[in-house]
Amino acid sequence: PFSGVFDGNGHTISNFVYASTSDANNVGLFGYVSGGSAQIKDLGLIDPNVSAGAGDYVAAIVGMLNGGIVSNCYAKDTSISGTGWGVGGLVGANWGTITNCYSSGSVSGTADVGGLVGHSFDTITNCYSAASVSGGYTVGGLVGMNYSTISNSYATGDVQADQYVGGLVGWNNFGTITYCYSSGSVTGTNNAGGLVGSSEMGTISACLWDADTSGQSTSAGGTGKTTAEMKTKSTFTGIGWDFVAESINGTEDIWNICEGTNYPRLRRLIPACDFVCPDGIDKADFSFFLSHWLDSNCDLSNNYCDGTDLNKSGTVDNDDLEIFIANWQASIGN
C-alpha cells in the first residue's frame, strides 16, 4: 500500500487510463492507500477512464482507502466502470476521511456504486458529486452503501439501478447523514428514494431532496421539497444549515447560494473567480473583476480587494488577470 503523503500542489493529471478484463482489486491512480498518516491532497484528475473486471474497489484516484485522508481532490469528466463491489467516481471503498472533494462524469457498476464513493465505512464531509450513476443495486448519487458519517455534502447527478437506489445514498446502513441534499433524477424498481433508497438503523437529519427533479415523492430519510424551495436560502437555514452572511447556525460559512438560480454550493469548492454569485464563472464575474482593476492595498482587511487580488500580491494587475482567464477557461463545461 501507499502510506506516504502525495501533495498534488494544485496540479492536474489528464487522461489517466486503466483498462483490464481480469478480476483486479483496488484499482485507481493509487490502488491501495493505507495508514493513519497517509494523505492524497490537492490533486485533480481530468478525463480519467478506468475500466476493471469483476474485482472490487474501483475508482479514479483511490481504489481502497484504508485509513488516511483524501482532501481537496477531484475527478472531473470521469468514466469509471467495474462489475465487482465498491465502484466510485473518486474512491472505491473508504475506511478513512474524505473532505473537500468532488467528482463528475459517469460511474457504473453492479453493487455499492456511488458518484463519489462506492461504499464508505468512515467520514465524508464537504464533498459533492455531479456524476451520473448506474448499477444493479445499492447505488447512490454520492455513495452507494454508507456505514458511517456523511455531512455537508450533496449530489446532483441522475441515478439509475434495480433496487436500493437513492439520489444521495443507495443504502444507509447504521450511518449518520446530516446537512445533505440531492437533486438528480432517481429511477429504480425496488427501494428507490429521492434522497436515500433504504436506511437500516441509520440517522438522517436536516437533509432534503428535490421532489420535482428526482421523480420521487418518498425517501428512506430526509424531506422532499419543490425546485423553487430548493433554490431558496431560508429552506436550508431554517433547519440549521451554516450559510455565508448568517451566524445563527454557525460561523464556518460552509454554504452559499444564488437564490432562484441554483441549489446551495459548498463555499470552499466554489471556483476562486466566481465572485458575483455561485453560478459559474461568467461575464458578470469578469465585470466585477474589472471594477477592482489596479486596486492597491489589498490585504486580509478587505479580503484582498473582495478576492480579486488572486495571487495576494497587494494589487489587482495583469498576473491576476491571467489567473482569472485560466479559471474561466477551466470552468467551461462544469
N, C-alpha and C positions, 0 to 999 in steps of 0.2 A: 504493500500500500504506500501511497504518497502520504507522508506525515509531516512535511515541512510547511513553508509559507511561500505561496506564489502570489506576488503582487503584480497585477497587470498594469498598474500605474495609469489607468485610464485608456490603455490601448485596446485595439480590437484584433481579432483573428477572423479572417474571411474564408468562406468556402471549405471549412473543415469537413472531411468526408470519411465515414466509416461504413463499410458495407460487408456483410458476412451472411452466409446462409447456414453457418454452423450454429450450435447452441452455446454461444459465448455468453458468460455472465459479466456483469459490471462493465458496461460499455459506455464510453464517453471520452471527451478530451482527457479527463482524469478518470480512469476506470474505477479505482478504488482509493478513497481518501479515508484515513483512519488516525485517531489520536486526538486528545483534547486540545492540543496546541496547533493542530493542522489548520491552515487557512488558505482559501482561494478568494481573492478580493480584487475589486476594481478592474474587472475584465469583461469585455464584450465579445460575443461570437455573432457574426453576421452570416446569414445563409448557411448554417450548418446542416448537413444532410447525413443522418445516422440511420442505418437500416440493419437490424440484427435478426438473428433467427429466433429460436424458442428459448433462448437464455433469459435470465432475469436481470432487472435493474439496468435500464437503458435510458440515456438522456444525452443532451448536448454537452454539458460541462462536466457533471459528475455522475457516474453510474451509481455508485454506492457511497454515501456519506456516512461513515461510521464514527461519529464524533467529529469535533472541529466545527469550523464556521465557513459558510459561503456568504460573502457580503458584497454589496454594490456591484453585482454581476448581472449580465443579461444575455439572453439568446434571442436574436431577432430574425424573423423570417425563417424559422426552423422548419425542417421536415424530418420528423422523428417517428420511427415505426419499429415495432417488435411484437412478437407473439407470446412472450413469456409474461411474468409478473413484474409490475413496477416499471411502467414506461412514463417518462415525464419530459416536459419541454426543457427544463433546466437540470433537474436532479431526478434520478430514478427512484432511489429509496433514501429517506432522510432519518438518520439517528443523531443528528447534530443540530445546528442552528442555521437558519437561512433568513437573512434580513436585507432589506433594501434591494430586492432583486425583481426582475420581470422577464417575461417571455412573450413571443408572438410567433405566428406561423401555423403549423398544423402538427398534431400529435395523434398517433393511432396505435392501438394495441388490443390485447384480449381482456386482461383483468388488471385492476388497480392502475388506471390510466388517468393522468392529470395534465392540465396545460402547463403547470409549473413543476409539480412533483407527483410521481406515481403513487407511492404510499409513504406516509410520514408518521414516525414514531417520536418525533421531537418538535422543536419550536420553529414556526414560520411566522414572521412578523414584518409588516410594512412591505408587502410584496403584491404583485398583480400578474395576471396573465390575460393576454388578448388572443391567445391561440384557439383555434377550432380543435375540438377533441372528439374522437370517436373510438368505440371499442365494444366489447361484448358485455361486460358487467363491472360494476364498481368503477364508474367513470365520472369525473368531475371537471368543471372548467378550470379550477385551480389545483385540486388534489383529488386523486381517486379514492383512496382509503386513508382516513385520518384517525390516529390513535392518541394524539397529543393536543398541542395548543396552536391555534391559528388566530391571529389578531391583526386588526388594521390592515386588511388585505381585500382584494376583490378580483373578480373575473368577468370579462366582457365577451368572451368567445362563445360560439354555438357548440352545444354538446349533444352527442347522439350515441345511444347504446341500447342494449336489450333490456337490462334491468339494473337497479341501484345506480341511478344516474341523476346528477344534480348540477345546477348552474355553477355552484362553488365546489361542493364536495359530493362525491357519489355515496359514500357510506361513512358516517361519523361514528366510530366505534370507541366509546368511552372517552372521546376527545372533547375539548373545550374550544368553542368558536365565538369570538366577540368582535364587534365593530367591523363587520364584513358585509359585502353585498355582491350580487351578481346581476347581470343584465342580458346575457345571451339567451338565445332560444334553447329549449331543452326538449329533446324527443326521446322517449323510451316506452317500452311495453309494460314493465312492472317496476314499482317503486321509483317512479320519476317525480322529482320535486323541483320547484323553481329555484330554491337555494340548495337544499340537501335532499338526496334521494331517500336515505334511510339513516336513522340515528338510534344506536343502541346504548343506553346508559350514558349518553353524552349530554353536554350542556351547550346550548346555543342561545346567546343573549345579545341584544342590541344589534341585530342583523336584519337585513332587508333584501328583497329581490324585486325585480321589475315584473309584475304580473302581466303587463301588456306584451312586452317583447319576448318573454320566456315562453308564452303559450301555456303556462302552468298556473292554476289557481290555488294549488296546495303545495306544501313542502313539509318535510320532517322537522323543520325548525325555521325560525325567522318569521318575518311579516311581509306579505306582498303589498306593493304599492303601485300606483299608476306611474307612467313615464314622467308625467308632469311633476308628481310628488318626488320622484327620484332625482329630479333636477332642481330641487328646492332645498336650500340650506337648512331651514328650520325643521325639515323632516328628520334630519340627522342630529342636529344639535339638541332637538327635543328629547332624544334618547341617549344623550351623553357623549356624542362624538366631539373630539377636540379639534376645532377648526381655527384657521387664521382669523384674527380680528375678534376673538371672543376668549374669555378667560374663565367662564363659569365651569366649563368642562375640562379645564387644564390649560397649561401654558406651553405645551410642546409644539402646538400648531402643526399637528400631524396632517390635517386635511385642508384642501382648498377647493373652491368650486366656482364655475362660471354659470351662475344661475340662469335657468331657462335654455342654456346651450348644451351643457353636458353634465355627466354624473360627477361626483366628487373624485378628486385626484389626490394621490399622496404627494404632499408638498416636496419631499426630498427627491422624488422621482420626476418632478416636472422639469423639462429642459431649462437650462440656465437662462436662455434668451426668450422664454415665454413670459414676457413681462406683464402684459396687459390683463390677460385672463388665461387660465389654464385650459386653452382650447387648441393648442398647437402654435408653432411659430409662424407668423404671417405678417402682412403689411402693417397691421396695427402695431405690432411689436417693433417693426423697423422704424415707424414714425416715432414711437416712444424713445427708442434708442437715439434717433437723430435729435430729439428735443433736449438731450443731455450732451450733445456733441461739444467737445472741448471743455466740458465742465472740469474744474480742478478742485483740489482739496477734498477729494473723495476718500473717505475712511469709514471706520466702523460706525461713527456717529450718524452718518447719513446712508448707511448700508451701501457704501461705495457707489454713491450717486444713484440710489434706487436700483442697484445691481448692474448698471450699465458699464461700470468700470470693471470689466470682466476679468482682467488679469491683475486687478487690485494694485495698479501702479500709481494711483493718485490722480490720474487724468483719463478722461474718455477720449481715445485717439485712434489712430489707424490700426494699432495692434488689436484693440477691442473690436474694431470693425471686421477684421479678418476672422476673429473668433466667432462673432455673430453670424457672418456668412457661412462659416463651416457648420455651425449648429443648425442654421436654417436648412442648408442642403441635406444634412443628415436626418432632419425631421421629416423630410418629404417621404411619403409612403407609410409613415407610422399610423 
